[in-house]
Amino acid sequence: MSAVPRQYNVDSPEELGRRIRAARKAQGLTQVDLAEIAGVGPRFLSELERGKDTVRLGLTLKIARLVGIDLFAIPRGAETGR
């Protein structure tokens, strides 16, 4: 029996930044490490983790995937099927 991953409601850039930071740290990566892997600058990653709302969505999604975070667009009130 596999465990169902915990789901979080991400409703702000700050919340997404906190989740990305926590996942990065859980993997033992520094901001510089992850920035190099993702092909972005450390400043971009720092701003993302602090919730700056002007960061680029495509790069944000790439970094989320790299640290093991999947994002879903689920209409409010819809069943998740899990």
Rosetta blueprint (number, residue, H / E / L):
1 M L
2 S L
3 A L
4 V L
5 P L
6 R L
7 Q L
8 Y L
9 N L
10 V L
11 D L
12 S L
13 P H
14 E H
15 E H
16 L H
17 G H
18 R H
19 R H
20 I H
21 R H
22 A H
23 A H
24 R H
25 K H
26 A H
27 Q L
28 G L
29 L L
30 T L
31 Q H
32 V H
33 D H
34 L H
35 A H
36 E H
37 I H
38 A H
39 G L
40 V L
41 G L
42 P H
43 R H
44 F H
45 L H
46 S H
47 E H
48 L H
49 E H
50 R L
51 G L
52 K L
53 D L
54 T L
55 V L
56 R L
57 L H
58 G H
59 L H
60 T H
61 L H
62 K H
63 I H
64 A H
65 R H
66 L H
67 V L
68 G L
69 I L
70 D L
71 L L
72 F L
73 A L
74 I L
75 P L
76 R L
77 G L
78 A L
79 E L
80 T L
81 G L
82 R L
